[in-house]
Amino acid sequence: MNLLVLLPKKQTLSIVLFFFFLLTQSQSVKNLTIADGLPGNAIKCLFKDSNGLMWIGTETGLCTYDGLHYRIIGEEQGLKYNLIWKITEDNKKNIWLSLYGNGVAKYDGKKFTYYSKKEGLINNAVRSMCFSEKHNCMVFGTEDGLSVFDGKKFKNFDFEINNPNKNFQVNFISKYNDKIVFGVNHYNIYELKINPNNIQNSQVLDYLFPETKNYSGLIVGDNFYGHDFLNDFDVYNLKTHQKTSYGFCPVIWDYASDNQNNIYAACWDVNEPRGGLLCFEKNKLSNLSEKLQLPTSLFWCLYFDKVTNQLWVGSVDQGVFVINLSKDITYYSKDILGIQKPEINSICIDKNNAIWYGGNNFIAKKDTDGIKSLTNENIKIQILRLISDKTNLDKNNYKIFLKNSKNFVCHSIKKDESGTIWALTNYGLFSLDEHLKIITFLYYQGTGGVFDFIDSKTILLSQNYYDGYIVRYENIKQYKTLLYKEKPIGLDATKIFKSNQGLWIASYSKGLLLLENGTLKSMTDMGFLYDKNINEVFVDSNQNVVTSTISGKVYFSRWKNNRLSHFKIMVPDKDLIGNAIFFIRQYDKYYFIGTNKGLNIIKDFKLFKFINQTENLKQTIYTDAQIDFKNNKLIISTNNGLLSINIETILRKQKVNSPTRITGVKVNDKSIKNQSDLQLNYNENNIEFYFNSNNLYNATKNRYRYKIVGLKNSWSAYSSENSLKLFGLKSGNYKLIIQGKNIGTNELIAPISMRFTIFPPFWQTTWFMGFVTLTLILLLFLYLKRKIKAIKHKAELEKRIAETKLQALQSQMNPHFVFNAMSSIQNFVIDNQTDDALWYMGEFSKLMRQTLDFSSKTTIQLEEEIDYLNRYIELENLRRKHKVSYTLTIDEAIDTHEIQIPPMLLEPLVENVFVHAFDSAMKNCQLDIAFLLESNTLICKVTDNGKGYDGKGKTSKGLNLVQERLQLFQTEPKNSLNIQKLVHGTLVQISISIR
């Protein structure tokens, strides 16, 4: 049956037309205004410098734009004037600004240098300029002639010409085969002949081609494009000298050409509110601003960015428009058979590489012959004819159903093993031939859901909110309900995909299922995948099962030996961008995963690229996707049209970023101007680094990571943050390395490194540490020397103490004393004084034992010394005829148990009294011993009333021994022993420091 017969005449004409596109192609447009950061909406000039930075001159100021941030350049930076007419750059990266009415300015990145008539410029009203790489000079076009500047001097051209305006106003400067050419206002095009040896000998040659009277123009290739005196757009071929006019257009102020040499013109009639953004493509002039529905028609300047394939358009009143001219992604959105919003639900590609797509109220096919379509009425007519001969249908009820159905919905469209196209619709399930004729109709009123083919005669059908069915092609009545564990199961399927293992079923309530050899298996019940909310399933070329959940996770799995094992799980916002998965498809070693945020391209199970509206991919809901392998395209259906993506182009790496650069450094919250050699004090250790990469295409997709050698040698994770804050850094030498990548282009951004030093405090410096070390060594040396000396002194002291103790012992044990004692005992025996002899012997033996005991001690208690003295005095008095009376006085503050003194220290003093103070003729001999406490000093006074000490003659050996022992015992033995002669007797006083 001829399809055209079925269609109304009104629609027949639409189908037979040949369309290159399904719908109107739409381009991405971004508008930058004063609300975004521009100093004004009246744009005078646009220029991208060699660092990838866009310079935007407005009537109210100048700014730069790096893709994210605006930087106003004004008086604070040294710019004296706001009105910038043109911008360009020389080979030393100096930016030149034409300051209309005020000459020109050169900006080297740090300061501005101004040139005007005073410095030799022919006129201060500079309308155009360019830099000649060949001759290394600047060329300025003014309202009164031309100036050439070699960096030192100006060469001016101001001759009179036969111009109706009687002036030499240079409106534009262009290049042609390394020649500098320029156009005079509504007059001819001239060549500027620059002398490479001496710029002052340069000259202007006669006009380049016959009289044209152009107001503006541009040379691209061998063609001159211009706006002539009659307001026509002309193209003049410089080789054939043929001129072609393409009709009226408003005044053109600026031109640009893209990578395909298409010409764009910014138009505005100053005295009338008309203009436009014109595009000259394939010898046709069209109004691009109308096609793009831009909010203004008044345009002043243009700049085409060859790197990003973007056209920058400066308007008179609405800021800057950035138009993405890339055709890698094509969006078709309306005007298909009168359908304004074609809601496409499903697509497939048949064996002849034709694209079939079905949606709300239509099914369409696009091939090389154009577009053919079935609409609601077409389908109703065909279905009624097919069911007229069937007896097993309630034709009357079905006719009523069709009549009352206002909307036709194609839920899913697929091809079977033979290549026949099947469509699951709300009217039923049917197949179509290549002419969109319905071949087989399987009636089931209200059919909706998803389906796929079990074999060449059987279909698995999952109806919405119903059980799953296995349907025979011949008759939908010959179906059987799909069972799971011998019970019907409502599949709630969102997608069915056929593989070598069987049919994989994604269910939003039952999880992932597999229909294998007639048996339904649940991955949830088998313990392989517990998530029950599955919205997509796909089997790749390696028979890996790729599934996604409603929460956005993507599982890469293998089905083997009745087991499903996951070898990779991708998580949203970590491995993927977006948390709602719409489709998963494979091309070669790449996976395309469509999400609510855009298109994720996965390679080696890592994010390779992310494409969204920045790359002209419309932000919408994706309903289905197929790979057109013949044409290397990814076809995506949406709820508002169709997307076609050139896979080879989109996978290609791009270079849109400038190298990474440090844009600012703050130390202790203060900006640092000199960042080349950052040397900081120890307390300047809170540092902030700001970095960026100029990117006018998709700067939001720049990701950075850093490594700080000297602090931590591992890389940080990639992040969109373009600042780094370090607090409390220790002193040392550091090297900051910043690397970048762009996830939209897969570009690795050239890294940057920066060294900085934090000096330690002076007490941590090498010289100070050396000084301290030497000082410590010296002190240690002196300490050790003193210690050794003290040890030696102590050894000598101990040796001398031992010797003095021995001498003291010897003094007590001398033969004279012992002999006298023995004689006294003998006399007591002879005199029959047995009791006295026995007492004397006992006391003498005790005295000897005490002497021997004290000889081994360094100190003894004062109490022991007093007991020793008492015993000695008693023994001496017993053996003498003239007894010596004595008293012993002890200060109440003295604790005789606590105070320690050298042993037998006082005995020599007492002995001297008995030996030297008294003789046999003296009577009433008196000896007084007193112990006093003054501060920490024990004072012992031995007083007698004897003959007295005159200080003449030899000093007693016993006194010398006492003196030496006192010196050894005390650290300050000065005046420790004093002998004083009294009127009657002698006073001997010793002072002992109490320890």
Buried (B, 14 or more C-beta within 10 A) or exposed (E): EEBEEBBEEEBEEBBEEEBEBBBEBBBBBBBBBBEEBBBBBBBBBBBBBEBBBBBBBBBBBBBBBBBBBBEBBBEEEBBEBBBBBBBBBBEEEBBBBBBBBBBBBBBEEEEBEBBBBEEBBBBBBBBBBBBBEEBBBBBBBBBBBBBBBBEEEBBBBEEEBEBEEEBBBBBBBBEBEEBBBBBBBBBBBBBBEBEEEEBEEBEBEEBBBEEBBBBBBBBBEEBBBBBBEEBBBBBBBBEEEEBEEBEEBBBBBBBBBBEEEBBBBBBBBEEEEEBBBBBBBEEEBBBBBEBBEBEBBBBBBBBBBEBBBBBBBBBBBBBBBBBBBBBBBBBBBBBBBEBEEBBBBBBBBBEEEBBBBBBBBBBBBBBEEBBBBBBBBBBBBBBBEBBEEEEEBEBEEBBEBBEEBEEBBBBBBBBBEEEBBBBBBBBBBBBBEBEBBBEBBBBBBEBBBBBBBBEEEBBBBBBBEBBBBBBBBEEBEEBEEBBBEEEEBBBBBBBBBBBEBBBBBBBBEBBBBBBBEEEBBBBBEBEBBEBBBBBBBBBBEEEBBBBBBBEBBBBBBBBEEEEBEEEBEBEBEEBBBBBBBBBBBBBEEBBBBBBBBBBBBBBEBEBBBBBBBBBBBBEBEBBBBBBBEEBBBBBBBBBBBBBBBBBEBBBEEBEBBBEBBBBBBBBEEEEBEEBEEBEBEBEBBBBBBBBBBBBBBBBBBBBBBBBBEBEEEEEBEBEEEBEBEBEEBEBEEBEBBBBBBBBBBBBEBBBBEBBBEBBBEEEEBEEEEEEEEEEEEEEEEEEEEEEEEEEEEEEEBEEBBEEBBEBBBEBBEEEEBEEBBBEBBEBBBEEEBEEBBEBBBEBBEBBBEBBEEBBEBBBBBBBBBBBBBBBBBBBBBBBBEEEBEBEEEBEEEBEBEEBBBBBBBBBBBBBBBBEBBBEEEEEEBBBBBBBBBEEEEBBBBBBBBBBBBEEEEEEBEBBBBBBBBBBBBBEEBEEBBEBBEEEEBBBBBBBBBBE
